[in-house]
Amino acid sequence: MNFKIKTLNLKNRIFLAPMERINDIAFRILCKKAGCGLTYTGMINPQTKQKIYLNDKPALQLFCTSNKCIKNFIIKYDSQVSLWDFNLGCPAKTAKKHCFGSFLKDLKIIEDILKTIRENTKKPVTIKIRKSPIAFNLLELAEKYCDAICIHPRTYGQGYSGKPDIDFAKKIKSRTKLPIIYSGDVNEKNCKYFLETFDYVMIGREAIGRPEIFSKIMGTKFEKSFEEYLNLAKKYQIPFRQIKLQASNFTKGVKNSAKIRDKIARIKNIKELERIMT
Ligand SMILES: Cc1cc2nc3c(=O)[nH]c(=O)nc-3n(C[C@H](O)[C@H](O)[C@H](O)COP(=O)(O)O)c2cc1C
């Protein structure tokens, strides 16, 4: 079956949630190979000077505090992304300090940002929000400028703990015709329920170190291999500290994983890592 958000064709309704420090291009490629319908970058500031690898055509998530710099960034990268998402949910201290993510609450500024994104792309545009007093105002803006809305129904105060308020996400769904992408505690066991309740789902923490979760849900064949991650990481010049982090994540569920992680933490180069992991 084929699914569609605006002009974007999707092979299924199960996405990899945007995760900063996790979703490097090598990891995204593995998730896609395992059967994931759409992968996201972590949040990216359009003013970044860092090189961005988008050869896998992911959904790109932006964060910023004003519409400054957005236009040029979109023009530069538009052909390399599948969808543009705007982050209105980040609960981190830096988000509070600089007033972005869930701390960006000025509806006029948010509207300027969404308008700028909308005017500069024909790709689908989405926002990712949390449960908040302005969630329905954001829904109104999404209806004006976006093609879908993603809801992670925890408050910023909850961060990533406590229960997501699924009823709140249902309320959002009941008030709009926009497709709803649900995020929050989705795993291989409950995925079916969320797919019956919402249009799309995102998997975040359950996919960390476990790209195979998508193959388990989709019933596709996929052999997880850190060697494959490593080869991609070399190809895309992923920094060594990031490769080490993924190596640790990949030990999830492996026998003696605490010991292996301890070894990984002390490793100084790729050769040593290859010896332990492959
Ligand atoms: C390590 C980590 C990094 C994250 N980075 C982002 C991010 O860059 N942008 C974003 O919108 N959400 C981010 N999130 C939130 C996830 O996208 C997701 O909404 C949240 O973790 C709930 O889903 P889960 O229970 O499946 O993990 C992050 C979460 C984690 C654990």
PDBQT file of the ligand as one rigid body, heavy atoms in Angstrom, charges set to zero:
ROOT
HETATM    1  C1  LIG A 301      18.067  11.503  22.481  1.00  0.00    +0.000 C 
HETATM    2  C2  LIG A 301      16.812  12.196  22.008  1.00  0.00    +0.000 A 
HETATM    3  C3  LIG A 301      16.916  13.261  21.139  1.00  0.00    +0.000 A 
HETATM    4  C4  LIG A 301      15.758  13.906  20.665  1.00  0.00    +0.000 A 
HETATM    5  N1  LIG A 301      15.878  14.935  19.787  1.00  0.00    +0.000 NA
HETATM    6  C5  LIG A 301      14.766  15.490  19.267  1.00  0.00    +0.000 A 
HETATM    7  C6  LIG A 301      14.874  16.482  18.245  1.00  0.00    +0.000 A 
HETATM    8  O1  LIG A 301      15.963  16.859  17.795  1.00  0.00    +0.000 OA
HETATM    9  N2  LIG A 301      13.703  17.003  17.766  1.00  0.00    +0.000 N 
HETATM   10  C7  LIG A 301      12.465  16.597  18.232  1.00  0.00    +0.000 A 
HETATM   11  O2  LIG A 301      11.440  17.094  17.762  1.00  0.00    +0.000 OA
HETATM   12  N3  LIG A 301      12.350  15.671  19.177  1.00  0.00    +0.000 NA
HETATM   13  C8  LIG A 301      13.468  15.087  19.691  1.00  0.00    +0.000 A 
HETATM   14  N4  LIG A 301      13.329  14.095  20.608  1.00  0.00    +0.000 N 
HETATM   15  C9  LIG A 301      11.963  13.624  20.967  1.00  0.00    +0.000 C 
HETATM   16  C10 LIG A 301      11.530  12.456  20.084  1.00  0.00    +0.000 C 
HETATM   17  O3  LIG A 301      11.416  12.829  18.736  1.00  0.00    +0.000 OA
HETATM   18  C11 LIG A 301      10.175  11.870  20.559  1.00  0.00    +0.000 C 
HETATM   19  O4  LIG A 301       9.143  12.803  20.316  1.00  0.00    +0.000 OA
HETATM   20  C12 LIG A 301      10.179  11.525  22.046  1.00  0.00    +0.000 C 
HETATM   21  O5  LIG A 301      11.370  10.853  22.402  1.00  0.00    +0.000 OA
HETATM   22  C13 LIG A 301       8.973  10.617  22.382  1.00  0.00    +0.000 C 
HETATM   23  O6  LIG A 301       8.991   9.462  21.618  1.00  0.00    +0.000 OA
HETATM   24  P1  LIG A 301       9.583   8.045  22.152  1.00  0.00    +0.000 P 
HETATM   25  O7  LIG A 301       8.831   7.726  23.413  1.00  0.00    +0.000 OA
HETATM   26  O8  LIG A 301       9.304   7.100  21.014  1.00  0.00    +0.000 OA
HETATM   27  O9  LIG A 301      11.050   8.236  22.416  1.00  0.00    +0.000 OA
HETATM   28  C14 LIG A 301      14.467  13.464  21.102  1.00  0.00    +0.000 A 
HETATM   29  C15 LIG A 301      14.386  12.396  21.981  1.00  0.00    +0.000 A 
HETATM   30  C16 LIG A 301      15.514  11.756  22.436  1.00  0.00    +0.000 A 
HETATM   31  C17 LIG A 301      15.377  10.593  23.374  1.00  0.00    +0.000 C 
ENDROOT
TORSDOF 0
